[in-house]
Amino acid sequence: MKKSLKFILPSLLGLALFILPITFNGTTTVFLGHANGFVKNNIKDQVLFYGMLISVITIILSILGSLVRPKFIKDNEMLESMFNMSLGGLVIRVVGALFYIMVYFKMGPKMVIGEYTGGLVVNDFIGSLLVTFTVGNLILPFLLDFGLLEFLGNLSKPIMRTLFKVPGRSAVDAITSFVGDGTLGILVTDEQHAKGYYTKREAIIISTCFSVVGISFTSFVAEELGFSERFPLFYGTIIMTCILVAMIIARLPIMKRYPDEYMKGVGKQISEEGSQVNLKVAYVTAVKKAESGNVASFGKMLPAILNIHMTFIPTIVFVGTLGLITAEHTQIFDYIAMPITPIFKILNIPDAALVAKASLVGFTDMYLPTIFIKGSEHEISKFIVGTLSFTQLIFMAETGSILLKTKMKFNILEVAGFFLLRTVLSLPIIIVVAKLFV
């Protein structure tokens, strides 16, 4: 009984923290949503100040670790892995940290610190990301280390294997993203890949198909575009499109370029042979996994959190800011959108040129399309752009930058390729729904 409780209680608590909507002070959202709301309403300035201090420390240690390599960094495996990097990586990290400092002190070119460039990344996203990464990682062991993945994985393997060609345990990654946060879903997937539970191909399918922005932000965008009263249609379109696109991507020949192999030096750590659901096997496997879970599971997340703060955040600021500068201060997206504008015109989509541009500008940040299309008088145009901005999944201000930092070893061309692929596959589905119901 004691062993069973060690699986049941932490797993139920983990599900409650990540998935269960909680009503507090008149707001209903998941635990991470309340944590973000608390920070935004009470200690946002302190969190942004912390980010500024971390940026200063990151610049100093990154330069020392890469160019000077003092003994205290060289002899510490964690510090060595965090701060000894290539020249290109050093430039990205240092410039990203400098961007943060410039925005914080409101000093520097308006192009960098503007409301819709660096200001948007630092003031609107970084505080939320710091909370998501910190709180999310601290409570992540409830999902990973006490048997929940093993239990759900055994139960859902026929569905996940049949539809998406991935292990059953990936259902938790999908749920975490859908109702929690897409960035956290990627972190869960990357950790599972590093531990030998996903092959590289499986991890790439999961991270590029399941990491949908959380439902709380979806409701915010729906309200901004005037679809709050028809939210089931808005969100239902996103879910249906993501499921169909994931089924297609998992079967595309281009996915064979990614090896169906486990992380080198780790090997396969999971067995999901057979397609029959066996509740007893699922339960026994989960209880066995829970035996290894303890308080140390939470303590070992602290170095990972510190690593995220000092390596992920500057990279996200760098890539996100440059992406938004490109969108706001150049005509690159106007030119890129020109070839697809006639397609929207042929389909009789109002504001075709604006829809075409908004469809592509989401690569820099998923909220930018909403800003671009919000002034349109046509509901169908706003519906297409609003839902597409979620089904594209990959945007450089957050998820794209995180993918570049994972152990899956994405490069910028692959990230852009998956964004375009998801855009091409999503648009026909969304346009059909929009034509029928909007």
HUQUIHU-V330219 format. One record per residue. N is the residue number from 0. RES is the residue in one small letter. PHI is phi as a letter, one per 40 degrees, with the letter a starting at -180 (* if undefined). OMEGA is omega in radians with two decimals (999 if undefined). Layout:
n=N res=RES phi=PHI omega=OMEGA
n=N res=RES phi=PHI omega=OMEGA
//
This chain:
n=0 res=m phi=* omega=-3.14
n=1 res=k phi=c omega=3.13
n=2 res=k phi=c omega=3.13
n=3 res=s phi=c omega=3.14
n=4 res=l phi=c omega=3.13
n=5 res=k phi=c omega=3.03
n=6 res=f phi=c omega=-2.98
n=7 res=i phi=c omega=-3.02
n=8 res=l phi=c omega=3.11
n=9 res=p phi=c omega=-3.12
n=10 res=s phi=c omega=3.10
n=11 res=l phi=c omega=3.11
n=12 res=l phi=c omega=3.11
n=13 res=g phi=c omega=3.10
n=14 res=l phi=c omega=-3.14
n=15 res=a phi=c omega=-3.09
n=16 res=l phi=c omega=-3.05
n=17 res=f phi=c omega=-2.92
n=18 res=i phi=b omega=-2.99
n=19 res=l phi=c omega=3.06
n=20 res=p phi=c omega=-3.11
n=21 res=i phi=b omega=3.09
n=22 res=t phi=c omega=-3.13
n=23 res=f phi=a omega=-3.11
n=24 res=n phi=f omega=3.08
n=25 res=g phi=g omega=-3.14
n=26 res=t phi=b omega=3.11
n=27 res=t phi=b omega=3.10
n=28 res=t phi=a omega=3.12
n=29 res=v phi=c omega=-3.07
n=30 res=f phi=d omega=3.14
n=31 res=l phi=c omega=3.08
n=32 res=g phi=c omega=3.09
n=33 res=h phi=c omega=3.12
n=34 res=a phi=c omega=3.09
n=35 res=n phi=c omega=3.12
n=36 res=g phi=c omega=3.11
n=37 res=f phi=c omega=3.14
n=38 res=v phi=c omega=-3.11
n=39 res=k phi=c omega=-3.05
n=40 res=n phi=c omega=-3.02
n=41 res=n phi=b omega=-3.02
n=42 res=i phi=b omega=-3.12
n=43 res=k phi=d omega=-3.13
n=44 res=d phi=c omega=3.14
n=45 res=q phi=c omega=3.13
n=46 res=v phi=c omega=3.11
n=47 res=l phi=c omega=3.06
n=48 res=f phi=c omega=3.08
n=49 res=y phi=d omega=3.11
n=50 res=g phi=c omega=3.11
n=51 res=m phi=c omega=3.11
n=52 res=l phi=c omega=3.11
n=53 res=i phi=c omega=3.13
n=54 res=s phi=c omega=3.12
n=55 res=v phi=c omega=-3.13
n=56 res=i phi=c omega=-3.14
n=57 res=t phi=c omega=3.12
n=58 res=i phi=d omega=-3.09
n=59 res=i phi=c omega=-3.07
n=60 res=l phi=c omega=3.13
n=61 res=s phi=c omega=3.10
n=62 res=i phi=c omega=3.11
n=63 res=l phi=c omega=-3.06
n=64 res=g phi=c omega=-3.09
n=65 res=s phi=c omega=-3.04
n=66 res=l phi=b omega=-3.08
n=67 res=v phi=b omega=-3.13
n=68 res=r phi=f omega=3.10
n=69 res=p phi=c omega=-3.04
n=70 res=k phi=c omega=-3.06
n=71 res=f phi=c omega=3.06
n=72 res=i phi=c omega=-3.10
n=73 res=k phi=c omega=-3.08
n=74 res=d phi=c omega=3.13
n=75 res=n phi=b omega=-3.04
n=76 res=e phi=d omega=-3.12
n=77 res=m phi=c omega=3.14
n=78 res=l phi=c omega=3.12
n=79 res=e phi=c omega=-3.12
n=80 res=s phi=c omega=-3.10
n=81 res=m phi=c omega=-2.93
n=82 res=f phi=b omega=3.03
n=83 res=n phi=b omega=-3.02
n=84 res=m phi=a omega=3.10
n=85 res=s phi=c omega=3.14
n=86 res=l phi=c omega=3.12
n=87 res=g phi=c omega=3.10
n=88 res=g phi=c omega=3.12
n=89 res=l phi=c omega=-3.14
n=90 res=v phi=c omega=-3.13
n=91 res=i phi=d omega=-3.08
n=92 res=r phi=c omega=-3.10
n=93 res=v phi=c omega=-3.14
n=94 res=v phi=c omega=3.09
n=95 res=g phi=c omega=3.10
n=96 res=a phi=c omega=3.09
n=97 res=l phi=c omega=3.07
n=98 res=f phi=d omega=-3.13
n=99 res=y phi=c omega=-3.11
n=100 res=i phi=c omega=3.13
n=101 res=m phi=c omega=3.13
n=102 res=v phi=c omega=-3.09
n=103 res=y phi=c omega=-3.11
n=104 res=f phi=c omega=-3.13
n=105 res=k phi=f omega=3.14
n=106 res=m phi=b omega=3.11
n=107 res=g phi=h omega=-3.10
n=108 res=p phi=d omega=3.12
n=109 res=k phi=d omega=3.14
n=110 res=m phi=d omega=-3.11
n=111 res=v phi=c omega=-2.99
n=112 res=i phi=c omega=-3.07
n=113 res=g phi=c omega=-3.07
n=114 res=e phi=c omega=-3.09
n=115 res=y phi=b omega=3.05
n=116 res=t phi=b omega=-3.13
n=117 res=g phi=c omega=3.12
n=118 res=g phi=c omega=3.11
n=119 res=l phi=c omega=-3.12
n=120 res=v phi=c omega=-3.05
n=121 res=v phi=c omega=-3.01
n=122 res=n phi=c omega=-3.06
n=123 res=d phi=c omega=-3.02
n=124 res=f phi=b omega=-2.99
n=125 res=i phi=c omega=3.10
n=126 res=g phi=d omega=3.12
n=127 res=s phi=c omega=3.13
n=128 res=l phi=c omega=3.11
n=129 res=l phi=c omega=3.11
n=130 res=v phi=c omega=-3.11
n=131 res=t phi=c omega=-3.13
n=132 res=f phi=c omega=-3.06
n=133 res=t phi=c omega=-3.12
n=134 res=v phi=c omega=-3.13
n=135 res=g phi=d omega=3.14
n=136 res=n phi=c omega=3.13
n=137 res=l phi=c omega=-3.12
n=138 res=i phi=b omega=-3.13
n=139 res=l phi=d omega=3.12
n=140 res=p phi=d omega=3.08
n=141 res=f phi=d omega=3.12
n=142 res=l phi=c omega=-2.93
n=143 res=l phi=c omega=-2.88
n=144 res=d phi=b omega=-3.09
n=145 res=f phi=b omega=2.96
n=146 res=g phi=g omega=-3.09
n=147 res=l phi=c omega=-3.14
n=148 res=l phi=c omega=3.13
n=149 res=e phi=c omega=-3.12
n=150 res=f phi=c omega=-3.12
n=151 res=l phi=c omega=3.14
n=152 res=g phi=c omega=3.12
n=153 res=n phi=c omega=-3.11
n=154 res=l phi=c omega=-3.02
n=155 res=s phi=b omega=-3.07
n=156 res=k phi=d omega=3.11
n=157 res=p phi=c omega=-3.11
n=158 res=i phi=c omega=-3.06
n=159 res=m phi=c omega=3.12
n=160 res=r phi=c omega=-3.08
n=161 res=t phi=c omega=-3.05
n=162 res=l phi=c omega=-2.95
n=163 res=f phi=b omega=3.13
n=164 res=k phi=g omega=3.10
n=165 res=v phi=b omega=-3.13
n=166 res=p phi=c omega=-3.13
n=167 res=g phi=c omega=-3.11
n=168 res=r phi=c omega=3.13
n=169 res=s phi=c omega=3.07
n=170 res=a phi=d omega=3.12
n=171 res=v phi=c omega=3.09
n=172 res=d phi=d omega=-3.12
n=173 res=a phi=c omega=-3.12
n=174 res=i phi=c omega=3.14
n=175 res=t phi=d omega=3.14
n=176 res=s phi=c omega=-3.05
n=177 res=f phi=d omega=-3.06
n=178 res=v phi=b omega=-3.13
n=179 res=g phi=b omega=-3.10
n=180 res=d phi=a omega=-3.10
n=181 res=g phi=c omega=3.14
n=182 res=t phi=c omega=3.12
n=183 res=l phi=c omega=3.08
n=184 res=g phi=d omega=3.11
n=185 res=i phi=c omega=3.13
n=186 res=l phi=c omega=3.09
n=187 res=v phi=c omega=-3.13
n=188 res=t phi=c omega=-3.12
n=189 res=d phi=c omega=3.13
n=190 res=e phi=c omega=3.11
n=191 res=q phi=c omega=3.07
n=192 res=h phi=c omega=-3.12
n=193 res=a phi=c omega=-3.12
n=194 res=k phi=c omega=3.08
n=195 res=g phi=g omega=3.13
n=196 res=y phi=c omega=3.06
n=197 res=y phi=b omega=2.94
n=198 res=t phi=c omega=3.14
n=199 res=k phi=c omega=-3.14
n=200 res=r phi=c omega=3.13
n=201 res=e phi=c omega=-3.13
n=202 res=a phi=c omega=3.14
n=203 res=i phi=c omega=3.08
n=204 res=i phi=c omega=-3.10
n=205 res=i phi=c omega=-3.04
n=206 res=s phi=c omega=-3.14
n=207 res=t phi=c omega=-3.11
n=208 res=c phi=b omega=-3.03
n=209 res=f phi=b omega=-2.99
n=210 res=s phi=c omega=-3.14
n=211 res=v phi=c omega=3.07
n=212 res=v phi=d omega=-3.05
n=213 res=g phi=d omega=-3.05
n=214 res=i phi=c omega=-3.12
n=215 res=s phi=c omega=3.12
n=216 res=f phi=c omega=3.09
n=217 res=t phi=c omega=3.14
n=218 res=s phi=c omega=3.11
n=219 res=f phi=c omega=3.14
n=220 res=v phi=c omega=3.12
n=221 res=a phi=d omega=3.12
n=222 res=e phi=c omega=3.13
n=223 res=e phi=c omega=-3.07
n=224 res=l phi=c omega=3.07
n=225 res=g phi=g omega=-3.13
n=226 res=f phi=b omega=-3.11
n=227 res=s phi=c omega=-3.14
n=228 res=e phi=c omega=3.08
n=229 res=r phi=b omega=-3.09
n=230 res=f phi=d omega=3.10
n=231 res=p phi=d omega=3.10
n=232 res=l phi=c omega=-3.12
n=233 res=f phi=c omega=-3.09
n=234 res=y phi=c omega=3.11
n=235 res=g phi=c omega=3.09
n=236 res=t phi=c omega=3.12
n=237 res=i phi=c omega=-3.11
n=238 res=i phi=c omega=-3.12
n=239 res=m phi=d omega=-3.13
n=240 res=t phi=c omega=-3.13
n=241 res=c phi=c omega=3.12
n=242 res=i phi=c omega=-3.12
n=243 res=l phi=c omega=3.14
n=244 res=v phi=c omega=3.12
n=245 res=a phi=c omega=3.11
n=246 res=m phi=c omega=-3.13
n=247 res=i phi=c omega=-3.09
n=248 res=i phi=d omega=-3.12
n=249 res=a phi=c omega=-3.08
n=250 res=r phi=b omega=-3.12
n=251 res=l phi=c omega=3.12
n=252 res=p phi=d omega=-3.09
n=253 res=i phi=c omega=3.14
n=254 res=m phi=c omega=3.14
n=255 res=k phi=c omega=3.09
n=256 res=r phi=c omega=3.09
n=257 res=y phi=c omega=-3.05
n=258 res=p phi=c omega=3.06
n=259 res=d phi=c omega=-3.05
n=260 res=e phi=b omega=-3.14
n=261 res=y phi=c omega=-3.10
n=262 res=m phi=d omega=3.13
n=263 res=k phi=c omega=-3.13
n=264 res=g phi=g omega=3.14
n=265 res=v phi=b omega=3.12
n=266 res=g phi=g omega=-3.09
n=267 res=k phi=c omega=-3.12
n=268 res=q phi=b omega=-3.04
n=269 res=i phi=a omega=3.07
n=270 res=s phi=b omega=3.13
n=271 res=e phi=b omega=3.13
n=272 res=e phi=c omega=3.12
n=273 res=g phi=g omega=-3.10
n=274 res=s phi=b omega=-3.11
n=275 res=q phi=c omega=3.08
n=276 res=v phi=c omega=3.13
n=277 res=n phi=b omega=-3.08
n=278 res=l phi=c omega=-3.12
n=279 res=k phi=c omega=3.12
n=280 res=v phi=c omega=3.12
n=281 res=a phi=d omega=-3.11
n=282 res=y phi=c omega=-3.12
n=283 res=v phi=c omega=3.13
n=284 res=t phi=c omega=-3.13
n=285 res=a phi=c omega=-3.14
n=286 res=v phi=c omega=3.12
n=287 res=k phi=c omega=3.10
n=288 res=k phi=c omega=-3.10
n=289 res=a phi=c omega=-3.13
n=290 res=e phi=c omega=-3.11
n=291 res=s phi=c omega=3.14
n=292 res=g phi=c omega=3.12
n=293 res=n phi=a omega=-3.12
n=294 res=v phi=d omega=-3.13
n=295 res=a phi=c omega=3.12
n=296 res=s phi=d omega=-3.14
n=297 res=f phi=c omega=-3.14
n=298 res=g phi=c omega=-3.10
n=299 res=k phi=c omega=3.10
n=300 res=m phi=c omega=-3.09
n=301 res=l phi=c omega=3.08
n=302 res=p phi=c omega=3.13
n=303 res=a phi=c omega=3.12
n=304 res=i phi=c omega=3.12
n=305 res=l phi=c omega=3.12
n=306 res=n phi=c omega=3.11
n=307 res=i phi=c omega=-3.11
n=308 res=h phi=c omega=-3.01
n=309 res=m phi=c omega=-3.10
n=310 res=t phi=b omega=-3.14
n=311 res=f phi=c omega=-3.00
n=312 res=i phi=d omega=3.11
n=313 res=p phi=c omega=3.12
n=314 res=t phi=c omega=3.12
n=315 res=i phi=c omega=3.12
n=316 res=v phi=c omega=-3.13
n=317 res=f phi=c omega=-3.07
n=318 res=v phi=c omega=-3.12
n=319 res=g phi=c omega=-3.12
n=320 res=t phi=c omega=3.12
n=321 res=l phi=c omega=3.12
n=322 res=g phi=c omega=-3.13
n=323 res=l phi=c omega=3.05
n=324 res=i phi=c omega=3.11
n=325 res=t phi=c omega=-3.10
n=326 res=a phi=c omega=-3.02
n=327 res=e phi=c omega=-2.95
n=328 res=h phi=b omega=3.06
n=329 res=t phi=b omega=3.12
n=330 res=q phi=b omega=-3.10
n=331 res=i phi=d omega=-3.11
n=332 res=f phi=c omega=3.05
n=333 res=d phi=c omega=-3.13
n=334 res=y phi=c omega=-3.14
n=335 res=i phi=c omega=-3.08
n=336 res=a phi=c omega=-3.07
n=337 res=m phi=d omega=-3.10
n=338 res=p phi=c omega=-3.09
n=339 res=i phi=c omega=3.11
n=340 res=t phi=d omega=3.11
n=341 res=p phi=d omega=3.14
n=342 res=i phi=c omega=3.12
n=343 res=f phi=c omega=3.10
n=344 res=k phi=c omega=3.12
n=345 res=i phi=c omega=3.13
n=346 res=l phi=c omega=3.10
n=347 res=n phi=g omega=3.07
n=348 res=i phi=c omega=3.14
n=349 res=p phi=c omega=-3.13
n=350 res=d phi=f omega=-3.01
n=351 res=a phi=d omega=-3.12
n=352 res=a phi=c omega=3.13
n=353 res=l phi=c omega=3.11
n=354 res=v phi=c omega=3.14
n=355 res=a phi=c omega=3.14
n=356 res=k phi=c omega=-3.13
n=357 res=a phi=c omega=3.13
n=358 res=s phi=c omega=-3.09
n=359 res=l phi=b omega=-3.08
n=360 res=v phi=c omega=3.10
n=361 res=g phi=c omega=3.11
n=362 res=f phi=c omega=-3.14
n=363 res=t phi=c omega=-3.13
n=364 res=d phi=a omega=-3.02
n=365 res=m phi=c omega=3.13
n=366 res=y phi=c omega=-3.13
n=367 res=l phi=d omega=3.09
n=368 res=p phi=d omega=3.11
n=369 res=t phi=c omega=3.11
n=370 res=i phi=c omega=-3.10
n=371 res=f phi=c omega=-2.97
n=372 res=i phi=c omega=-3.03
n=373 res=k phi=d omega=-3.10
n=374 res=g phi=c omega=-3.13
n=375 res=s phi=c omega=3.12
n=376 res=e phi=c omega=-3.02
n=377 res=h phi=b omega=-3.11
n=378 res=e phi=c omega=-3.08
n=379 res=i phi=c omega=3.11
n=380 res=s phi=c omega=3.13
n=381 res=k phi=c omega=3.12
n=382 res=f phi=c omega=-3.13
n=383 res=i phi=c omega=-3.10
n=384 res=v phi=c omega=-3.10
n=385 res=g phi=c omega=3.14
n=386 res=t phi=c omega=3.13
n=387 res=l phi=c omega=-3.11
n=388 res=s phi=c omega=3.09
n=389 res=f phi=c omega=-3.09
n=390 res=t phi=c omega=3.07
n=391 res=q phi=c omega=3.03
n=392 res=l phi=g omega=-2.96
n=393 res=i phi=b omega=3.08
n=394 res=f phi=a omega=-2.89
n=395 res=m phi=c omega=3.13
n=396 res=a phi=c omega=-3.14
n=397 res=e phi=b omega=-2.96
n=398 res=t phi=d omega=3.13
n=399 res=g phi=c omega=3.12
n=400 res=s phi=c omega=-3.14
n=401 res=i phi=c omega=3.10
n=402 res=l phi=d omega=3.13
n=403 res=l phi=c omega=-3.08
n=404 res=k phi=c omega=-3.09
n=405 res=t phi=c omega=3.10
n=406 res=k phi=c omega=3.06
n=407 res=m phi=c omega=3.03
n=408 res=k phi=g omega=2.99
n=409 res=f phi=c omega=2.92
n=410 res=n phi=b omega=-3.01
n=411 res=i phi=c omega=3.13
n=412 res=l phi=c omega=3.10
n=413 res=e phi=c omega=3.12
n=414 res=v phi=c omega=3.12
n=415 res=a phi=c omega=3.14
n=416 res=g phi=c omega=3.12
n=417 res=f phi=c omega=3.08
n=418 res=f phi=c omega=-3.13
n=419 res=l phi=c omega=3.13
n=420 res=l phi=c omega=-3.14
n=421 res=r phi=c omega=3.11
n=422 res=t phi=c omega=-3.12
n=423 res=v phi=c omega=-3.11
n=424 res=l phi=c omega=-3.08
n=425 res=s phi=c omega=-2.99
n=426 res=l phi=d omega=-3.13
n=427 res=p phi=d omega=-3.13
n=428 res=i phi=c omega=-3.10
n=429 res=i phi=c omega=-3.13
n=430 res=i phi=c omega=3.10
n=431 res=v phi=c omega=3.11
n=432 res=v phi=c omega=-3.11
n=433 res=a phi=c omega=-3.14
n=434 res=k phi=c omega=-3.07
n=435 res=l phi=c omega=-2.92
n=436 res=f phi=b omega=-3.09
n=437 res=v phi=c omega=999
//
